[in-house]
Amino acid sequence: MGVVSTYVGTSLSGRYRLDAQVGSGGMSTVYRAFDTVLERQVAVKLMHRDIAHNPDQLERFRREARAVAQLNHPHVVGVIDAGEDDGMPYIVLEFIQGETLKERIRRFGRLHVPEAIAYAIEIARALGAAHDRGIVHRDVKPQNVMIDDEGSAKVTDFGIARTLEQDGLTADGRVLGTTDYVSPEQALGHVVTGQSDLYSLGVVLYEMLVGDVPFKGENQIAVAMKHVREELPDVQYHRPEVSSALAAVLDRATAKDLGQRYATDAELIRDLEEVLAIETARSGHATGEATTVLRTLPPSARRRIPLRLRTSMLAVVALAVAIVGVLVAIGVFAADQTEKGTGSGGGRNAERAPSTELRPVSLQQDGAADYDPLGGDGEHADEASAVVDRDNNSTWSTETYPDGLTKDGVGVMVDASPGVAATVMTVRTPTDGFTAEVYGTTSATAPEELPDDGWVRLANAREVADGERIDLETAGNRYRHYLLWITELPEGESAAEVAELRLYRRQNR
């Protein structure tokens, strides 16, 4: 017998109070819990007692914790802690307030086409982060994708994941995973790689578009064999408004022949991003998570979106910011959940370090300023604090230049007092595609001119996208100010906005 709800109200390791059971699987039960040390909600996956003493099952459970703990990605449910209590192993994960993608499909029947593509992109990005570390999920399905209360997708339950370099702990030929989404090679007990996850994601995308899984059968084996022998039904027959471009992506993602299937996550993501731009242009509007993902597309894909839509997306963001400001003013958020996930501020605005070897640099709220040595009249100085306020919805912007940037550059800088040898700068921007360089100075007062001997170039000119990671060549030198110097605006844009600048240093610096 597995763990039952009598554990509700008990505590694990004197720290995690189990408040409610929220799910149960073959090897564990998931609880909504409360971390009494850090005073936040978490999710606890508690292994069933009757299999806790099975060495293979126990090793699988521990491997899940190790595998997911390696992943540091906004679309992966993060592992916070792991341990054992009274012989029962458990894993502590960030708590996601929301619903599964499966529940969302059941509620709506089928999703709007751009929304379905947007979720597929987020899932593919999460899987890409796992595959880059040699981890294959092996059970990609909508039940294992959480949609948080901000609409973002997060992949969870790496319970049968294993590293690609490690031999499996299951018997040869055993099929792991849900057969509604199982890849042909996995159904046959063959070697499973990241391409198998991409096949399963293709099936998930099909279900989001059609509202149902592609194959039905008398039992799971019958369904699995259909994945081996039959092509997926024509998505355009069941959803005529799906474009040929999207249908082609779906066909390639679910190809039986591994040589015809997408070889990498990056290839699939690139095509999905292009298709999202195409579908948005065809529909003439974007809503929900599609709007968020559109803002993260590379410039090559965004150029497919009519300028009118790009402008309207920015207007929607501005309106949302204004509404939030009003809500804060009347105290609505006082009763809302203030801690979610790992306790870093919660939601989309929480950003983890781009590497486990890096640590974020603490920046003062008044430690940002515009930089306009070539104009002298300033570049929205009153907005500069937005780049360090940990809120991706507030932005600093350049002045408006209808004919493109009419001078060699403008910038925004942060004060890393008393000085730090930062190795990475990350940039969040709703108008990605501008060209920028990064400079540093050791001076307590930023030099008034650029170029100037007081400024040292730390990163050469590059096109900046939302979420861009810029490696800095500081050579171990500690710089007081770091300047993002914008030299060219995105094509078709008359201004550039920056939502956040964050610096990271190596652990030992």
N, C-alpha and C positions, 0 to 999 in steps of 0.2 A: 504494500500500500504506500502511495506517495504522501508527500506533505499535505496536510489538510489545514483548513482555516483556523484551527485551534491555536496556531502560532501567531495569529493576529493579537497584538497587545504585548507580545514578548519582545525582548531585546537581544540583539546579537552582539557579542563581544562588549556588552555594556555600553554600546554606542548607537546602534541602529534599531530604532523602535519600529516594529512592523505594524502598520496602521490598517492596511486593507490588501486583500488578494486581488490582483488585477489580471492575472493570467496563469496558465499552467500548461506545461508540455510534458514530453515523455521522460525527461530527466530532471526537470526543475519546476519550481513554482515562482512566479514573479510577484513581488509585493511593492505597494507604495509604502515608503518608510520615511522616517524622520531621523536625520543625523543630529543627535543631541549635542555634539561637540561644536559643529559649525552652524547649527540651527538652520537647516535647509531640508527641503524634500529631496529624496533620492529614490531610485528604484533598486530593489535588492532581488537578485536571482538566487534562490536557495535550492540546493540540490536535494532531491528526494532521499530520505534516509535509507530506503531499501536498496539503493544502488550506490550509495556513498562509499561502500566498502569494496565495490567492484573496481579493480585496479585500472582496467581499460576506460571505464566510464569516468572514473575520477581524473585520469590523465586528460581525457577529452575536455572535461570541465575546466581544469587548470589551464589547458592550452588555450581555451577560449579567452580566459582572462589575459594571458600573456599576449595573444594575438591582437586583441582589440586595444590593449594598453599601448601597443606600438603605434596605433593610428591616431592622428591628430588632425581632424578634418571637420569642418562645420556641418557636413552631411553624414557624419557617423556618430551614433550614440556613444559617448565616451565612457570609458571605464574609470572609476574614481578610486576604488579600493577593492581588495580581495582578502579573504581570510577563511578561517574555520571556527565553528562554535559547536562544542559538544559533538565533535565528529562529523558535523555537517558543513561542507564547504559552501561558500557564498561569494558572489560578485556584486559589487555596488556600482551602479551606473547612474548617469545623469537621468533625472526624471523628466520625461517629456509630457507636457500637458497637451493632449490632443487626441487624435484617433489614428488608427492604422490606415494605410492606403486602401486596403481591402474594404474596410468599413466605409471609406469615402466613396468607393466605387459602388458599393451596395446602396448607399444613400442617393447617389445621383444617376445610377444606371450606367452612364458613361460620362467621361469628362470632356470639357471643351478641348478641341484639338490642340491649341497652343498650350493649355495647361498641362495636358498629357505629355507633350514634348518637354515642357519645362521640368516636370518631375523626372522624366527619363534622363535629362541632362544632369540633374542633381544626383540621382542614383549612380549614373555612370561616373561622375566625378568622385563619388565616395568609393566606388569599386576600384577606380584608377589608383586612388591613394593606397588601397589594400594591395592591389596587384604590384604596385611599385615596391612594396615591402615583401613580395613573394607570398602573399596570403590570398587564398582563393576562398570565397564565401561558401559556395556549394549549395546554398539554399535560398537563392534570390527569389522572393515572392512578395506580393503586396502585403501579406500579413507581417512581414519582417521589415516594413518601411513605415516609420511613424511620420505623421504630418502634425507638426507642432501648431500651437495656437496662433502663430504668425504665418502659417501656410507653408513652411519650409519642410522639405523631406529629409529624413534622417534614417540611415540604414542601421538595423540592429540585428541581434541574435546571430552572432558568429559561432553558434554552438556546435556546428559541424564543420567549421572552418579548419583548415590545416595549412601549414606552410608548404610551398611548392617543393622545397628541398627535403621535406621530411616524409618518411614512409607513413602511410595511413595506419591507423590502429584497428581498422575494421577488416573483416575477412575479405579475401579477394572476391571480386564480383558482386559484393553487396552494394545495392543502390541506396545512397543517402540522398535526402532531399524530397520535396513534394513533387509527385509525378505530373501535376498539372503544368509545371514549369520546367521539368527536367530536360536537360540536353540529351541528344541521342547517344553521345559517347558515355555520359553518366548512366543512362538507362541500361546500357550494355555492359557496365562495369569496367569500362576502359579508363585510361588516364584522364583525369579531370584537371583542366587548366583555367586560366582567366577567361579564355574563349567560351568556356561552359557557362560562366556567369553572364557573359554578354548575350548568349542565346536565351537564358532565362529572363534577362532584362527585356529582350525583344518580345517575349511572350507577355511579360507584364505590360509593356507598351501596347500590345495588341488588346489586352483586356481593358486597359484604360480607354482605348478608342472605341471598342465594340461594346463593352459592358459585360463581357463574359469570356471565359477561357476558350481557347480554340478547339480543344478536344474533349469529348465526353466518352465514357466507357463503362462497362459493367463493374470494373474494379480498377485499382491503381495500375496493375500490370498492363491491362488493356490500354489504358491511357498512355502509359510509358511507351508501349510499342507503336502507338500512333505517332509519337514524337520521332521515333526511329524511322518509320516507313512513309508517313504522309506529310505533304506540304501543308503549311498553315492555310486556312481558308483565306480567300481574297478579302483583304481588309476594305478595299474600295467597294466591294459588293455590299458589305454590311454597313459601311459608313461612306457613302458616295462623296461627301465633301472632303475626304482625305485626298491630298494632292498626290500626284504620281511620284514626286520627289520623296515624300514621306513614306509611301508604299515601298519604294526602292530601298530606303534605309532599313525598313522593317524586314524586307526579304533578305537583305544581306546579313542582318543581325541574327536571323533564325535559319541561315543556310545549314543544311545537314553536313555538307562537305566543309571541313575546317579550312580548306584552301580558299573557299569562296566566302567564308564568314569573316567579319572584322577580326583582324589579327591583334589589335590593341584597343584599349579604351580611348586613347587619343584620337584614333581614326573615327570611331563611333561618335565621340563628343563633337568633333569638328563637323561631321555631317548633320548631327542633330541641331547644332547651333545654326547652321545655314538654313535648315528646314524650318526652325522656329522663326527666323527672320522672314522667310518666304511665306509661311502660313499667317504670320501677323500682317504682312503686307496685303495678302489676299483677303483677310477678314476685315481689315481696315480699323481694327481696334485690338487692345490687349487688356486683360483683366487678371486679377488674382496673382498667383505665383509666376505666371508668364511675364508680368510686368517687371517683377524682381529679377528674373533670370535674364530678360532682355538687356537690363542695365549692365550685366556682366559679360555680354558677348564681345568678342574681339572686334576691332574696327571693320575688318573685312566682311563680317556677317552683318554688323549694324548698318552698313551702308546700303543693304538691301531694304531697310525699313524706310519708308517715306519720311522726309524731314518733318512733316506735320505730326506724325506719330511720335517721333523722337522728342519733339517739343512738348507734346501733350503729356508724355510720360513724366517729364520733368515737372510739368505743372501739377500733375497728380501728387507727386512727391511733396511739392511745396504746400499743397493743400493739406496733405496728411500731417505735415509738420505743424501747420497752423492749428489744426484740430487738436493735436496732442498738447500743444501749448495751452489751449483753452481748458482741456481736461485737467492738466496739471494745476492750473490756476484755481479750479474749483475743488481740487482735492479728490478727484475721482480715483486717482491711482493709490491713494492712501490705504484703501482696503484691498487693493489688487495684490497678486503674488509678486513679491519683490525679489525672490531668489528662485532661480531655476537652473537646472543643469549643474555645472561645477562651481557655481557661486561666483562667477566672474562678472556678474551683472546681468546675465540671462539673455536669451533670445538672440536675434540676429546681430546685435551690437557687441556680443561677447566674441572676442577674437583671441585665439590661442597663438602662442609663439609658432613661427613657421617651422621650427625644428626643436626637438627635445634637447638639443645642445645649446639652445639660445634662451636668453632670459629677456623679458621686456624691460626697457628703460623707463623709469618713472619720470614723467614730465609734469611740470606745474601747470595749473589751469591758466595762469597768466604768462606761460612760457612760450607764446607764439606771437608772431608779428608778420605783417606784410613786408615785402621788400621791393622797392621801386626806384632804384638809383637812376634809371634812364628817363623817368618821367617826373619824379619828384612830387607828384600830387597824390601819391598813395594808391593802393589797390585794396579798397574795402577793409581798412585797418580794423574797423569795429567787428568784423566777422572772423578775424584771425584765430580767436580762441576756439572756434568750431573744430579746428583740426586736431585739438588735444582734449576735447571734452568727452571722448569715448561714446559719442552718439553719431552713428553713421547717417542720421537723418538731417543733421545740421551741417552746413557747408560754408566754406570761404570760397569766394569767386573772384576772378580777375574782373577788371572793368570790361565793358562791352566794346568789342572791336568789330564792327559790321564788315569791314574789308580785310579781316585777318589782323594778326598782331602787327602793329605798326612800329614796333621797336624791337631791339634784339632779345628782350626778355623781361619777364616779371616773375615774382616769386613769393613764396611764403616760407618762413623759417621757424624752427623750434629751438628753444634754449634748453640744453642738456646740462645745466649747471650742476656741479662745478666743472664737468667735462667727462666724456666717456668715449671709449674706443668702440663705437657702434660698428657692427659688421653687416647689418641688414636694415633697410628702411622698407616698410610696406605702405602702400598708398591705396586708400579707398576713394573712389570718385564716381559720380553719376554721369560724367562726360568723358569717358575714357577715350583714348586715341590722341591725346595731346602729346607733344614731344617735350621731354624735360631732361635736365642734368641734375646732379646732386653735388653740392659744395660743402665744405666744412671750414670753420675757422676756430683757432684757439683763443681768439680775442674775446674779452668780456663784453666788448661793444662791437657789433658787427661792422666790418669795413663798409664805408659809404659808397664804394664803387665796385663794379665787377666788369672786366677782370681787375684784380688787385692782388698784390703779393700776399695779402692777408687771407685770401680765400684759396683753398686747395680743392681741386676737382677730385671727388671721390667716386663718381660714376659718370660715364660718358652718356651722350645724348641717346635717348631711346623713346620709343612710343609706349606710353603708359596706359595700361588697362586697369579696370577696377580690380582691386586685390593684388596689384602688381608687387612682386618681391624684387627689390633692387639690392644687389650685393654691393657693399661699400668697401673700397680699398683704403682703409685707414692705416694699415701697417702697424697696428697696435697703438697709434697715436690717439690721444684723448682730445676731442674737439668740443668746444663749448656750444657753438651754434651749427645746426645742419640746415641747409637751404635747398629746397626744391625749386629749381630755376626753370621756368616754362618758356620755351623758345618758339613753339609753334602750336597753334590751336588745331583741334580736330577739323577734318574736312567738313564744311557746311556749318560749322559752329562759330559763334561770335564771342564766346567766352568759355572759360574752363573753370570747373568747380572741383574742390578737394574737400572730402568729408572727414578724413582722418589721415594723419601722418603718425606712424609708430616706429620707434627705433628698438632694435634688439642687439644685445651684446652676447659674447660667449660666456659660458658659465663661470670661467675662471678669471674674467676681467672685471 
